[in-house]
Amino acid sequence: MDSKEVKVFKMFIRYLAVSLCLSGLVLAQQAQQAPPAGPRPRGGPGRGFGPGLSGLNDPNAEQRLTQQLTLNAQQQNIAHTAIEEARVILKGAPQQERDLRSQLASAVKSGDEASIDRISQSLANLQQQRTATESKALAKIYISLNSDQKTLMDRALNRSMGAPGPRGRGPRPGRGTSGNPPTGAQQ
C-alpha cells in the first residue's frame, strides 16, 4: 500500500471509531429521553457498522475493506460471511428499536414508570446485542488479517473500542494520577 492508501484507510477506521462512540452516546441518551414527535429521520443508530462501526450496513463495506487492507480472496470471503451474518442477526433491530421508542413515548405520556424501566432495559439489551454482534463480525475479520494488515487496523480498532493504544491511558511520567502536575501537598 502506498501512503495515500494508508491515509485513506486510517481515515476510514477513524470514521468507524468516531461513529461507534457517537452512536453509543446517542443511544444511551435516547434511552433516557422520550423520542421527538413525528417520524424518525433516516440514518442514525443502527444504520452503520452498528453502534459506530459505520459500515456493516453500508453496501460498500466489503469493497472498502478489501481495498484498504488489500484482502486476498480467502479474507474477502471471511469478511463477506461475517458482515452478512451480522446483517442477518440485526435485520429486525431498527424496526424493533422504533417500536420500543414508540412504546417508551406512550409510557412517558402516561407516567407509567414501570413500563419506562422495562422499555429502557429492552432498548439497552438491543444496543448490547448490536454491539456484540458487530464486534464479533469485526473479530472474525481481524483474525483473518496478516500482521501488516492488523497493524493498519490496530490503532483505529483500539480507539473505536476504547482500548488503550501503545502508550496506554495512564498518567504521563512526572504527572499525578489525574494527568496534572502534582500539587505542593502531593510533592
N, C-alpha and C positions, 0 to 999 in steps of 0.2 A: 504494500500500500504506500502510496506517496503521501506527503504531508497534507495535501488538500483532502484526501480521502479520510485520513486520520482525524483531521479537524472536523469534517462533516460528521463522522461517526461520533466523536466526542460531543458535538453539539446535539446530535440525536439522543444520545444517552442522557445528557443533561436535561433535555426536554422531558424525557421519560421520568427522570428523578424528580424534577420540579412538579411535574404533573401528578405523580404519585403522592407527594407530600401535600400538595394543594387539594387534591381530591379527598384525601383523608380528613383534612381540616374542614373542608366544606361539608362533608357528610357528618362529621361529628357535631358541627354547629347546627346543621339542618335537623338532626335527630332530636335536638333540644328545642327547636322552634317549630311553629306551625308553618306549613308551606304557604306561599302567597296565593291570593285568589286568582283564578283564571288558569289557562292552560300552562303547563310547564314548558319552558323553552327547550329546544333540542340541544343536545350536547351535554356537557357537564359530567357528573359522576356516572360511571357505568358505560361511558362512551369511548373509552380508550383502552389502553393496556390495563384497564381496571382502575383501581384506586390510585392511579397515577401512572402506570406504565403505559401511557397513552400510545397504543399501537396494536394491541391484541385484536381489537375490533376494526382496526384500520386495514382496509383491503391491501395496502402496500407494505404491511409489516414484514412479511416474509421476504419480499423483494429488497427492502431496505436493509434488513439484517444480512441477507446474502451478499449484497454489495459492500456494506460497511465492514463486515467481518470476513469477507471472501470465503463464504461457506462452500465446502465441497458438496457433492451430490448426497452423500450419506447425512451430513449435517443439515442440509436443506430438508431432507425427509424427516429428520428428527424435529426440526423447528416447525415444519408444517403440521406434523402429528400433534405436537404439544400445543400449538396455537389452536388447532381445530378442536382438540379435546376440551380445552378451556372454554372455547366458544360454546360448545355443546352444553357443558355443565352450567354455564352462566346465561344460557339462552333466555330464560324467562325472568332473569333478575331485574332488568329495567322495568318491566310491567309490574312485577311484584313490588318493587320499590314505589312506583306510582300509586299502586293500590294501598300500600301501607301509609303513605303520606296523606292520601285522602281520608283514610280511617283516622289518622292522627289529627287532622284538621277537625273532623267531626267530634272527636273526643275532647279536643281543646274547647270547641264551641259549647259542648255540653258540660264541661267541667269535670269529666269523668277521669279522675286521677289514676285509678287502677288501670283503665284502658290506655291512658297515656304511658304509664310504666310498661305495660305489656307490649304495646306497639313500638315504643322506643327500643325495647330489648330485641324485638324482631328485626328492626332496622339495623341494630348493631350486629346481630347474627348474620344478616345479609352482607354487611360490609366485611365481616370476618371471613365469610365464605368466599367473597370476591378476592380479598387479599390473599388468602391461602391458595386458591385455585390459580391465580395469576402468578404467584410466587413459585408454585410447583412447576408451572409451564416454563418459567424462566430458568429454574433449576435444571430441568431436562435439557434445555438448550445450552446452558452454561457448561454442564458436564460433558457435552459433546465437543466442546471447543478445544483447540490445541493451546499450548501455553502462550503463544503470541496473541491469539485471539482473546484469551482470558485476560491478558494484560490490558488489551484495548478496552475491555468491558469492565474490569475490576473497579476502577475509581468511580465511575458513574453508578455502577451497581451498588457499591458500598454507600454512596451518597443517597441513592434512592431508597435504600433500605434502612438508612440511619446508622449504618455501621461506621466505626472509626476508620480513617484512612491509615496510611503507613505510619504517620506520626502519632496516631491515637487522638483521643479527645481530652486527655488530661491537661493539667496546667503546664504552661511553658516553664522551663528551668528558670529559677530565680524569681518566680512569682508565687503568690499564695495560692491556696486551693481554689479561690474564686477566679483566678486568672489575673488578679490585680496585684500590684506590688504590695508586699507585707506592710502593715501599718506599724507605727512605732511600738505599740503594745505587743505586737507579734514578734518583733525582732529580737 
